[in-house]
């Protein structure tokens, strides 16, 4: 299906975009990447365009001549950063949603994948796709969750009014892996712990008591799920997760086990730790052929090895919190 196709991957230098671009190139696709990252992060066999996709004119340039679009562009950061700078999440996300989907429609793109988020869900132990519109996003994901919900509604509106029905929607769980955001000021839990532990923090202080349960999935598995979603075009949104419970304590244990010099771990129960349990039901994903391949043990080891080799270049990632929006 993908051989010879002209395919745009926005955010194609990021955590999920990098393995997705690699998979598409291997399948014989003509890939265009759009990103604000340094050119060095792009795939050597893909076209690279550095564009701010909050602007419709740039989205039209990006989509011009493309047959398929994987829209992965977004703002990623820790819950603490979201609380401090909610507009830096909310406003660009709304603009990415609206302008990219509109540009794809105007450019007659054949198939479009919209990347939503686990943050659209209200607090629950297990997340089922059809429950989203019965309640509100968690307070911990309020701004990002609502912004991503608006993209999902936009897809519904386009199907009703324009007949633009070839839009696949995926909701990734807690994604980790190489090419993640390791910025200590706004990184998510796995890259933050890996960076701090591998940079020699001792004792290693972790918020909460470690009992929180999350659904962690490696970026390569998410990329594979996206390829399936755009190929199968399921009628409704699809969770892309592992479906496996993993505690924060287990994550810390795995990171420490892979270190030669093992730090003392201190659990700071005075700090917030988020929702107690967040697990995705992946029945719908399995129905289109999705099966996660990378265990948490393999994934943590893989990510730590990548960080060790690339720690001096992780700063080449574009950071909206320190660099601000493009002018």
BELWORA-V842226 format. One record per residue. N is the residue number from 0. PSI is psi in whole degrees, 0 to 359 (999 if undefined). OMEGA is omega as a letter, one per 40 degrees, with the letter a starting at -180 (none if undefined). D_LAST is the distance of its C-alpha to the last C-alpha in whole Angstrom. Layout:
n=N psi=PSI omega=OMEGA d_last=D_LAST
n=N psi=PSI omega=OMEGA d_last=D_LAST
//
This chain:
n=0 psi=324 omega=a d_last=38
n=1 psi=344 omega=a d_last=35
n=2 psi=128 omega=i d_last=36
n=3 psi=356 omega=a d_last=35
n=4 psi=144 omega=i d_last=32
n=5 psi=114 omega=a d_last=29
n=6 psi=129 omega=i d_last=27
n=7 psi=132 omega=i d_last=23
n=8 psi=104 omega=i d_last=22
n=9 psi=144 omega=a d_last=19
n=10 psi=30 omega=a d_last=19
n=11 psi=6 omega=i d_last=21
n=12 psi=7 omega=a d_last=21
n=13 psi=195 omega=a d_last=21
n=14 psi=309 omega=i d_last=25
n=15 psi=324 omega=a d_last=26
n=16 psi=323 omega=a d_last=24
n=17 psi=307 omega=i d_last=26
n=18 psi=329 omega=i d_last=29
n=19 psi=314 omega=i d_last=29
n=20 psi=317 omega=i d_last=27
n=21 psi=316 omega=i d_last=30
n=22 psi=321 omega=i d_last=33
n=23 psi=318 omega=i d_last=31
n=24 psi=318 omega=i d_last=32
n=25 psi=334 omega=i d_last=35
n=26 psi=1 omega=i d_last=36
n=27 psi=18 omega=i d_last=35
n=28 psi=153 omega=i d_last=32
n=29 psi=104 omega=a d_last=29
n=30 psi=135 omega=i d_last=26
n=31 psi=129 omega=i d_last=23
n=32 psi=136 omega=i d_last=20
n=33 psi=128 omega=a d_last=17
n=34 psi=161 omega=i d_last=15
n=35 psi=4 omega=i d_last=12
n=36 psi=171 omega=i d_last=15
n=37 psi=142 omega=a d_last=17
n=38 psi=330 omega=a d_last=19
n=39 psi=342 omega=i d_last=22
n=40 psi=352 omega=a d_last=22
n=41 psi=157 omega=i d_last=22
n=42 psi=135 omega=a d_last=26
n=43 psi=338 omega=a d_last=27
n=44 psi=10 omega=i d_last=29
n=45 psi=148 omega=i d_last=25
n=46 psi=141 omega=a d_last=23
n=47 psi=128 omega=i d_last=19
n=48 psi=128 omega=i d_last=16
n=49 psi=102 omega=a d_last=13
n=50 psi=145 omega=i d_last=11
n=51 psi=109 omega=a d_last=9
n=52 psi=13 omega=i d_last=12
n=53 psi=349 omega=a d_last=11
n=54 psi=131 omega=a d_last=11
n=55 psi=321 omega=a d_last=14
n=56 psi=323 omega=i d_last=14
n=57 psi=325 omega=i d_last=13
n=58 psi=323 omega=i d_last=15
n=59 psi=320 omega=i d_last=18
n=60 psi=318 omega=a d_last=17
n=61 psi=319 omega=a d_last=18
n=62 psi=346 omega=a d_last=21
n=63 psi=121 omega=i d_last=22
n=64 psi=1 omega=a d_last=26
n=65 psi=144 omega=i d_last=26
n=66 psi=318 omega=i d_last=29
n=67 psi=149 omega=i d_last=28
n=68 psi=128 omega=i d_last=25
n=69 psi=108 omega=a d_last=25
n=70 psi=99 omega=a d_last=22
n=71 psi=355 omega=a d_last=21
n=72 psi=141 omega=a d_last=18
n=73 psi=180 omega=i d_last=18
n=74 psi=124 omega=a d_last=17
n=75 psi=133 omega=i d_last=20
n=76 psi=170 omega=a d_last=22
n=77 psi=161 omega=i d_last=25
n=78 psi=326 omega=i d_last=27
n=79 psi=319 omega=i d_last=26
n=80 psi=323 omega=i d_last=22
n=81 psi=320 omega=a d_last=22
n=82 psi=325 omega=a d_last=25
n=83 psi=322 omega=a d_last=23
n=84 psi=62 omega=a d_last=19
n=85 psi=327 omega=a d_last=20
n=86 psi=329 omega=i d_last=17
n=87 psi=341 omega=i d_last=15
n=88 psi=309 omega=a d_last=17
n=89 psi=308 omega=a d_last=18
n=90 psi=308 omega=i d_last=15
n=91 psi=322 omega=a d_last=13
n=92 psi=315 omega=i d_last=17
n=93 psi=317 omega=a d_last=18
n=94 psi=319 omega=i d_last=15
n=95 psi=310 omega=i d_last=16
n=96 psi=301 omega=a d_last=19
n=97 psi=310 omega=a d_last=19
n=98 psi=322 omega=i d_last=17
n=99 psi=317 omega=a d_last=18
n=100 psi=322 omega=i d_last=22
n=101 psi=318 omega=i d_last=22
n=102 psi=320 omega=i d_last=20
n=103 psi=320 omega=i d_last=23
n=104 psi=313 omega=a d_last=26
n=105 psi=333 omega=a d_last=25
n=106 psi=8 omega=i d_last=25
n=107 psi=42 omega=i d_last=28
n=108 psi=137 omega=a d_last=28
n=109 psi=318 omega=a d_last=31
n=110 psi=145 omega=a d_last=30
n=111 psi=132 omega=i d_last=27
n=112 psi=125 omega=i d_last=27
n=113 psi=126 omega=i d_last=26
n=114 psi=108 omega=i d_last=25
n=115 psi=213 omega=a d_last=26
n=116 psi=158 omega=i d_last=27
n=117 psi=340 omega=a d_last=31
n=118 psi=352 omega=i d_last=29
n=119 psi=346 omega=a d_last=30
n=120 psi=149 omega=i d_last=33
n=121 psi=163 omega=a d_last=35
n=122 psi=130 omega=i d_last=37
n=123 psi=158 omega=i d_last=40
n=124 psi=325 omega=i d_last=42
n=125 psi=135 omega=a d_last=41
n=126 psi=122 omega=i d_last=39
n=127 psi=135 omega=a d_last=40
n=128 psi=317 omega=a d_last=38
n=129 psi=356 omega=a d_last=39
n=130 psi=350 omega=a d_last=39
n=131 psi=313 omega=a d_last=36
n=132 psi=8 omega=i d_last=36
n=133 psi=351 omega=a d_last=39
n=134 psi=193 omega=a d_last=37
n=135 psi=157 omega=i d_last=34
n=136 psi=156 omega=i d_last=32
n=137 psi=148 omega=i d_last=33
n=138 psi=330 omega=i d_last=31
n=139 psi=343 omega=a d_last=30
n=140 psi=24 omega=a d_last=28
n=141 psi=311 omega=a d_last=27
n=142 psi=310 omega=i d_last=24
n=143 psi=321 omega=a d_last=23
n=144 psi=313 omega=i d_last=26
n=145 psi=321 omega=i d_last=26
n=146 psi=317 omega=i d_last=22
n=147 psi=326 omega=i d_last=24
n=148 psi=324 omega=a d_last=27
n=149 psi=324 omega=i d_last=25
n=150 psi=321 omega=i d_last=24
n=151 psi=320 omega=i d_last=28
n=152 psi=322 omega=i d_last=29
n=153 psi=318 omega=i d_last=27
n=154 psi=319 omega=i d_last=28
n=155 psi=318 omega=a d_last=32
n=156 psi=321 omega=a d_last=31
n=157 psi=325 omega=i d_last=30
n=158 psi=318 omega=a d_last=33
n=159 psi=311 omega=a d_last=35
n=160 psi=321 omega=a d_last=33
n=161 psi=352 omega=a d_last=32
n=162 psi=17 omega=i d_last=35
n=163 psi=83 omega=a d_last=32
n=164 psi=350 omega=a d_last=34
n=165 psi=59 omega=i d_last=33
n=166 psi=117 omega=i d_last=30
n=167 psi=138 omega=i d_last=31
n=168 psi=125 omega=i d_last=30
n=169 psi=146 omega=i d_last=31
n=170 psi=93 omega=i d_last=30
n=171 psi=150 omega=i d_last=30
n=172 psi=213 omega=i d_last=32
n=173 psi=102 omega=a d_last=31
n=174 psi=141 omega=i d_last=30
n=175 psi=171 omega=i d_last=30
n=176 psi=184 omega=i d_last=31
n=177 psi=154 omega=i d_last=29
n=178 psi=15 omega=i d_last=25
n=179 psi=175 omega=i d_last=25
n=180 psi=109 omega=a d_last=23
n=181 psi=14 omega=i d_last=25
n=182 psi=122 omega=a d_last=23
n=183 psi=340 omega=a d_last=26
n=184 psi=337 omega=a d_last=23
n=185 psi=19 omega=i d_last=23
n=186 psi=153 omega=i d_last=25
n=187 psi=178 omega=a d_last=27
n=188 psi=312 omega=a d_last=31
n=189 psi=307 omega=i d_last=32
n=190 psi=326 omega=i d_last=29
n=191 psi=313 omega=a d_last=30
n=192 psi=320 omega=i d_last=33
n=193 psi=312 omega=a d_last=33
n=194 psi=311 omega=a d_last=31
n=195 psi=318 omega=a d_last=33
n=196 psi=317 omega=a d_last=36
n=197 psi=339 omega=i d_last=36
n=198 psi=2 omega=i d_last=34
n=199 psi=16 omega=i d_last=38
n=200 psi=125 omega=a d_last=37
n=201 psi=116 omega=e d_last=41
n=202 psi=157 omega=i d_last=42
n=203 psi=112 omega=a d_last=39
n=204 psi=130 omega=a d_last=38
n=205 psi=133 omega=i d_last=38
n=206 psi=142 omega=i d_last=37
n=207 psi=192 omega=a d_last=40
n=208 psi=3 omega=i d_last=43
n=209 psi=359 omega=a d_last=42
n=210 psi=350 omega=a d_last=44
n=211 psi=137 omega=a d_last=40
n=212 psi=132 omega=i d_last=41
n=213 psi=162 omega=i d_last=37
n=214 psi=100 omega=a d_last=37
n=215 psi=137 omega=i d_last=35
n=216 psi=137 omega=a d_last=35
n=217 psi=145 omega=a d_last=34
n=218 psi=326 omega=i d_last=31
n=219 psi=321 omega=i d_last=33
n=220 psi=322 omega=i d_last=35
n=221 psi=317 omega=i d_last=32
n=222 psi=318 omega=i d_last=31
n=223 psi=319 omega=i d_last=34
n=224 psi=323 omega=i d_last=35
n=225 psi=318 omega=i d_last=32
n=226 psi=318 omega=i d_last=33
n=227 psi=318 omega=a d_last=36
n=228 psi=316 omega=a d_last=35
n=229 psi=330 omega=i d_last=33
n=230 psi=313 omega=a d_last=36
n=231 psi=337 omega=a d_last=39
n=232 psi=62 omega=i d_last=36
n=233 psi=150 omega=a d_last=38
n=234 psi=337 omega=a d_last=38
n=235 psi=170 omega=i d_last=37
n=236 psi=150 omega=a d_last=34
n=237 psi=129 omega=i d_last=35
n=238 psi=132 omega=i d_last=35
n=239 psi=93 omega=i d_last=34
n=240 psi=186 omega=i d_last=36
n=241 psi=333 omega=a d_last=39
n=242 psi=11 omega=a d_last=41
n=243 psi=134 omega=i d_last=43
n=244 psi=128 omega=i d_last=43
n=245 psi=128 omega=i d_last=41
n=246 psi=157 omega=i d_last=42
n=247 psi=325 omega=i d_last=39
n=248 psi=319 omega=i d_last=42
n=249 psi=321 omega=i d_last=43
n=250 psi=314 omega=i d_last=39
n=251 psi=317 omega=i d_last=40
n=252 psi=316 omega=a d_last=44
n=253 psi=318 omega=i d_last=42
n=254 psi=312 omega=a d_last=40
n=255 psi=320 omega=a d_last=42
n=256 psi=332 omega=a d_last=45
n=257 psi=5 omega=i d_last=43
n=258 psi=143 omega=i d_last=43
n=259 psi=314 omega=i d_last=45
n=260 psi=113 omega=a d_last=45
n=261 psi=120 omega=a d_last=45
n=262 psi=161 omega=i d_last=44
n=263 psi=138 omega=a d_last=45
n=264 psi=129 omega=i d_last=43
n=265 psi=126 omega=i d_last=43
n=266 psi=118 omega=a d_last=42
n=267 psi=93 omega=a d_last=41
n=268 psi=355 omega=i d_last=42
n=269 psi=346 omega=a d_last=41
n=270 psi=152 omega=i d_last=37
n=271 psi=149 omega=a d_last=36
n=272 psi=6 omega=i d_last=36
n=273 psi=190 omega=a d_last=35
n=274 psi=147 omega=a d_last=37
n=275 psi=319 omega=a d_last=40
n=276 psi=134 omega=i d_last=40
n=277 psi=102 omega=a d_last=38
n=278 psi=140 omega=a d_last=39
n=279 psi=138 omega=i d_last=38
n=280 psi=125 omega=a d_last=41
n=281 psi=26 omega=i d_last=41
n=282 psi=315 omega=a d_last=44
n=283 psi=320 omega=i d_last=41
n=284 psi=318 omega=i d_last=39
n=285 psi=330 omega=a d_last=43
n=286 psi=341 omega=i d_last=44
n=287 psi=10 omega=i d_last=42
n=288 psi=8 omega=a d_last=43
n=289 psi=135 omega=i d_last=40
n=290 psi=111 omega=i d_last=42
n=291 psi=139 omega=a d_last=40
n=292 psi=336 omega=a d_last=41
n=293 psi=117 omega=i d_last=40
n=294 psi=161 omega=i d_last=42
n=295 psi=326 omega=i d_last=40
n=296 psi=314 omega=i d_last=42
n=297 psi=320 omega=a d_last=41
n=298 psi=317 omega=i d_last=37
n=299 psi=316 omega=i d_last=37
n=300 psi=316 omega=i d_last=39
n=301 psi=316 omega=a d_last=37
n=302 psi=320 omega=i d_last=34
n=303 psi=321 omega=i d_last=35
n=304 psi=319 omega=i d_last=36
n=305 psi=316 omega=a d_last=33
n=306 psi=320 omega=i d_last=31
n=307 psi=320 omega=a d_last=34
n=308 psi=335 omega=a d_last=33
n=309 psi=13 omega=a d_last=29
n=310 psi=332 omega=a d_last=29
n=311 psi=348 omega=a d_last=27
n=312 psi=0 omega=a d_last=25
n=313 psi=339 omega=a d_last=24
n=314 psi=354 omega=i d_last=21
n=315 psi=358 omega=i d_last=19
n=316 psi=136 omega=i d_last=18
n=317 psi=133 omega=a d_last=14
n=318 psi=105 omega=a d_last=14
n=319 psi=335 omega=a d_last=12
n=320 psi=333 omega=i d_last=14
n=321 psi=331 omega=a d_last=14
n=322 psi=341 omega=a d_last=11
n=323 psi=175 omega=a d_last=9
n=324 psi=153 omega=i d_last=6
n=325 psi=146 omega=i d_last=4
n=326 psi=999 omega=none d_last=0
//
